[in-house]
Amino acid sequence: MSSSSSYEQPQVITCKAAVAWRAGEPLVMEEVEVSPPQPLEIRIKVVCTSLCRSDLSAWESQSLLPRIFGHEAAGIVESIGEGVTEFVKGDHVLAVFTGECGSCRHCISGKSNMCQVLGMERRGLMHSDQKTRFSIKGKPVYHYCAVSSFSEYTVVHSGCAVKVHPLAPLHKICLLSCGAAAGLGAAWNVADVQRGSSVVIFGLGTVGLSVAQGAKLRGAAQIIGVDINSSKAEQAKIFGVTDFINSNDISEPIHQVIKRMTGGGADFSFECVGDTGVATTALQSCSDGWGMTVTLGVPKVKPEVSAHYGLFLSGKSLKGTLFGGWKPKSDLPSLIEKYMNKEIMIDELVTHDLAFDDINEAFELMREGKCLRCVLHMSKWCIEFSWYVKQ
């Protein structure tokens, strides 16, 4: 299908999408036109998509509207653009918010997953031609993170999709296209947590619990979870958290409590909240001499991190990470294989399975802190199948 003689030009598709018209206001189900995939792009029939906190944060604050959010998604290739050789119609795929071109300086360095060609897209447009593939009555609708999975069909660059095994459950592995993978990668790739080490995690959402799982699998001796929601304490134990602290329930600075619990500070500290003040606290909570703080959260306000220079003179380090250091095409298949072999837990992160029409309920659940991941199913059959699998 990739040769010019056999290539058939796909046509415009009209489908249902959840469109954000105003920041923080309920999404509206609209009939949208989805353009054919352009060269090196694929059009995906979205099977399921999960709601990530960054979708919530962007929905509450973005001015680039109207827009179709969503970036944790799995689906089936519906059509391919000219020049695509990696995918064919019917392939099962994960869509990812950061791509891998395989040829830029970062992709070939072996040191980075920050693709210079297909990095995180912030302008609501396609990487290739800086245009949108969505429209309503001829007026453009912006993309989000070059994925926009809150739509029955979407178009992504072929470098921002990963082919997956057809038996892998799409309604579970969609979490590996962002949050779950980011947390595991932070523990394994970025921090390289060692056996017997002490770890503190600020924020026990999907990302934080995935960090805990990664640290547990590496043999960490002490994993402290910090959150303002005490109802997360029992669930956190499943992922390896050995000690829980509700930061609202203590009267002294949290970093002093952690230093006392760890005998001088944690070996590794992870900020999974998206708050630069918490990043500073995480840095204060790790050990002098070798303590490493990894920040994963995306702050909604005050993006600047403030810390006394003495923290760094004492030997502490602060590292950032995008997507846990994973190169999506190179690395995600091995993570999916680990899930299929029951080496990592993903199912336990899915607290709600909802129909796509109930997307605003999913946003409210996340805003109120009542869920980890809501998986939205595009068809009634998918959600019924998901229920059957759980039994």
N, C-alpha and C positions, 0 to 999 in steps of 0.2 A: 504493500500500500504506500510505501514511501517513495516509489519511483514516480516520475512525472506522468508516465503513460497510464498507470493504474490509479492515480490519485483522483478522488472524487471530492469536489468542493461541498462541504456541509452547508446547510441553510440556517437562517435565523430560527431560533426556538422561542416560543412564548411559554412562560411557566410562572409558578408562584414563588415569590420571595418576600422576606420580612424586611421592610425598608424603614430606616431611621430618617425621619424628616426633621426632627428637632431634638436637640440634646436632652437626654433624660426623659423624654416622652415615650409612651408605648410605641413599639414597632407596629407598622401597618402592613398587613398582607396585601401585596399588589401583584398585578399581572405585569411582568417585565419581559422585555425582549432581550434575548441573549444572543449576541453575534456569533458567527462561526469562529472557530479557532484560526488565528493567523499563523504564518510560518513559525514553526518550532513551538506551537502551543497545542494544548489538548482541551477538549470540552468534556466535563465530567458530570455524570448523573450522580448527584450527592445521595448517598444512602442514609448516612447519619452524620451528625455534627454535634460536638459537645461545646458547652458554654465555658469559656475561660474568663478569669477575672479581668484580663486585659481588654476583653470585649466589653465588659461592664464599665471599666474605667473610661474607655474611649467613648462609649455611648453616653456617659454622663457629662463628658467634657468637650467632645469634638465640635468644631465649627465647620468641618468639611462635609457638608450634607447637600442633598440626600445621599445616603450611603447604605451599603449592604455589609454588615459585619459578619463575623464568624471566620475562624481559621483552623480549628481542630476538626478535621473532617476526613471521611473515607467514602469512597464511591467507586463507580465503574466508568471506564472511558467510553464515552458515547461517540466521539469523532476525533480525528487528529488533523492538525494543520500540516501544510506542506513542509517537507524536510524532516518530519518526525520519524525516527527509525526505532526508537526504544520501546514505544507503546503501540498497541493495536486495539481496535475496538473490542470491548469486552474485558480488558485487563482490569483487575482490582488494584486500586491505588490509594495511598495516603497523599493528601495535599499538605504542603509544608510552607510556613511563612518565610523561610529563608532557604534559598536554593543552593545548588552546587553545579557550577558550570564545568568544573574539572580542568580548566585551563588557565585561570587567572593566577596571579602571584600567590594569593592566599590558598587557593585550592591545591596548588602543587607544592606548597611549602611543607606540608605535614605538621604545621604548627598552629593552624587556625582553621575555623569553619566559617570565617567571615568573607563569603564570596563577594568579590568586587563587582561582579556582573549581575548577580541575582540576590543581593543582600536584601534585608528587610525594606519593603517599599512603603514610604510614608505619605505619598502624594495622592493616593487613591487611584492610581493609573497602572496600566500594564508596563512591565519592564521594557518590552520591545519597542513600542511606538508611542508611549506616553498618552495613550487614549484609553477609554473605557470600553468594556464589552457589554455593559448593561445600559438599557434605556427604558424610559416610560413615555410613551407617546412622542417619541423622537428626542426627548430630553435626557441627557446623560445622567447616570447614577454612578457614584464613586465606588471603587473597590475598597477593601480593607486587607492590608498585609498581602496583597496580590493573591488572595484566596477567595474571600467573600462566600463562605459556605452556607449562609442563611438564605439559600436559594436552592430550588430543586435542581438547577443546572448552573454550573459556573465554568469559567475558562481560566486556566492557569498556564504559565510557561512550563514546558516539559521538564525544565530543570528544577521546578518546584513541585515535583511529584515523584513518588517512590512506588514502584511496582511491588505488590505484596502477594503472598501465597493465597490462592483462591479459597483455601479452607480456613484462613485466619478470620475470626469473627470481626467484621468491620465495626460493629457497635461497641466493641471493647478497644480494639487497637487504635481507634481514632484518638484516644488520649495520648498515644505515643507521638502524635504529630506536634505536640507542644509540651504541656505541663508535666506529665509523668516522665517523659524522656529528659526534660530539662533538670528535674530534681535528681534523677539517677546519674546523669552526666556530671552534675555539679559535684557529687560525692566521689565519683570514679575518675572522671577525666580531669577536672579542675583542681579539686582538693587532693585527690589520690589518698583518701582516708586509709589509715593503716590499722592493722589488727591491734587491739588493746588500747586504742586512743579514746579520748573524750571528745564529745561533739555536743554543741548546743545549736538548736534550730529555732529561729524566731519566725513564728507563723506556721500553723499546722493545717494549711489547706492542701490541695493536691500536690503542689510543688514541694512543700515542706515535708509531707509524709513520704514522698518519693525520695527525698534526701535521706530521711530516716531509714527507709528500706535499703537504700544503697549503702549507708553506713553500717547497718546491721549485717548485710551480706559480706561486707569487708571485715567484719569481726570487731567493730568498735565495742569497747567495754562499757561505756557510759554514753547514753544519748538523752540529752535533756531537751524537752520540748517546751517552748514558751508561747502562750497564746492568751487572749483575753476571754476566750470561750471555754469554760471548764467542761462542757459537754463533750469536747473533743478528746479528753484525757483517756478514756477507755479505748476508743477506736485507735488512738495513737499507739497503744501498746501492741496492737496487731502488726504495726509496721516497724516495731523495734524500739520505740521510745521507752526508756527505763524510768525517767523522772519527769513529772509535769509541773510547771509553774504557771499560775495565772498572775500575770504581771500587775493586774488591778488589785490583787489581794495582799500585796506586800508594801511595807512602808519605807523600806530602804531602797537605794538604787539597785536595779536588777543585776547589773554587772558585779556588784559586790556579793550578792547571793550566789551567783554562778562561780565566782572565784573561790568562795568558801566551799561550795559543793565539789569543785574539781581540784582543790588543793593548789590554787594559784592561777586558774584560768583554763579554758578548754583548749585542746589542741586545734580544733577546727570549729569555726562559728559560721553559721549560714543565715543570711537575711532573706526571708521569703515573703515579706509583707508588702514591699513597695513603698517604703518610708525611709528617707535618708537619715532621719533622726534615729531610727532603729538600726540602720547600718553603722552609725557611730557607736551605739550601745553594743552592737555585736563585736565591733573592733575592741572596745574596752573589755569585753568578756573573755577574750582569748588570751592565751598565755604569753608572757614576755619571752623573748628569745626565739620562738619559732611559731607562735600562734598565727593561724591564717584565717582571715574572714573572707567569705565568698558572698557576694551580693547578687541576687537573682531577680528581686522584685523590680517592678516598673513604677516609679512614683508618679502620682497624679499632680502633686504640687511640690514646690521647693526641690528641684532636681539636684542642687549642689550639696555635696557631702562636706561636712565640717568636722575636723578632728585635730586635736593637738598634735603638733609635730613630734612630741616626745613619745607618742604611741609607736611611731615608726622607728625612732632612734632606739627603742627598746627591742627591736627585732621583729615586731609584728608586721604582717603584710595584709593588704586589701586587694582582692581580685574581683573582677567582674566576669560575667559569662553570658553568652547568648545561646540558648538552646542546649545548655550543658556541654558545649564543646563538640557536639556530634556533627559530623558531616552527613546530611540527610540520606543521600543516595548510597554512600559508602557504609554507613553505620546502622541505619534504622532496620535493615533486614535482619541483622544479628539480634537486635533487641526484640523484634517480633518473634524470632526463633526462641529466644529465652522465655518469652511469654507462653508460646505454644508448648514448650517443654516444662512449664510450671516452675521455672526458676525465678521469675519475678511476678509480683501481684499487681494486677491491673483492675480486675473485676471489683475488688473491694473499694476502689475509689469512685465507682459509679453508685451514687446514692439515689438517683432518680432517672427513670426512663419516661420521657414525655413525647407526645405527638408534636410535630412541627408547629401545628396551629396553636399550641400552648406555650410558645416561646416567651411571651411576656411573663407567664407564671415562672418560667425558669429564671428570668432576670430578677424577679422579686425574691425567689428562694436564695439566689446568690447574694443579692444586696442585703438580705436579712441574716446572712450567715447560716442558713439552714440546709446547705448542701455542700458537697465536695464537687462532684461533676454531675450535671444534668446532661444526659444524652438525648438529643432530639432526633426522632425517627421520621423520615419523610413519608412513610406509608404506614397504614394500620397494620399490615402484615408484618413489617419489621418489628414493631413494638410488641405484637403478639408472640413473635418468634423469640424475642429477647426475654419475655416473661417465661416462656416454655423452657428456655435454656437454664434459667435460674432455679427451676424446680428440681 
